[in-house]
Amino acid sequence: MSSQPRSAVIFLQNPWFPPDTDPEIVESYMRDIHFRRKTLAETMTGRRLSGLFGPTYHDIWWDNAHPRPVLGDHRGSREPDPEHMLRVILERRPTAIGLMGQNAAIGLEKLADSVPLFFQHNRVFGARIYKARHPNAMGCTTEELENFSEAIINHIIGVFEI
């Protein structure tokens, strides 16, 4: 049995900032994981995720289906970037991949189309795939998010469904 800790990557759609955001803040978000985590934690999405995942929140690699933020309307989004998602998966080597929102799911579907050999049913590169709606999506229920977070947490700590 490996002593290496289990890991999870969870992809959200993409970050957004108000249109008058200082470009240095946007660049910091893209290149500095600590700044990105701090920024996410201060958003409504981050607070909701932190509450759902508890202390495990800090063990998860939070990323986006597209790394470049949208400046403007918070409902705006970029097309997912499957190449970015692949780089994150290959760098982090997670045992679980969470997809929160339609863009993240579409990004992984596009990735599956480009490298089908590494996809098997609900796994990619051996990592188990879990899906949920974006935490702030209209109609997304607390029960749905609790089930998603419970599945990810159980995976991280080594409790698997049979």
Steps between C-alpha positions, in 0.01 A plus 500: 500500500637842403568761766446779248198712598195485280430809300211662319475767234171683463434712194258792505415691180724807504563792730352843440588845623331840466601674176711764680717243684870583510675281238764406761227334709390296198859393430557413866188286493629309200857437620483483882314202649495656848346821366250293299398297808465816710293670228272198459453471876374860513227444239148370551603184313809452715312550826241247393768249398694553820187427700427186300852358509606617846870447572530286183449822299872571552603155369331557163662659197238753387532601137293619207394348170648817347777674690456854365243705690206671337489873566144627520170326563532221757271285286751511216719203429769388262500180303677233703868443425554122484877546457514695827295231672733230365807688628346528846407130506846391386677733745284419803437128428178499704314186600171694476386769257197710583313694234280778632290655229424447135821661370718267705304197377519618138874559536558145619276364220713687245811361665354149479438550128864602445663225711237222518755235589538643850128506578308203637135544598525729808880529516773696325865407540377274780337785695133461594275771353226663709253758366272762651346825395684822580441582869320822409302360205130568504319193630811340650397353833691469824435125488663474155807689621520300824489173304776627268722621785443178696607291199815708450588500872446124523722452198775718649498311831483162328137397549376371166162383378482133409 
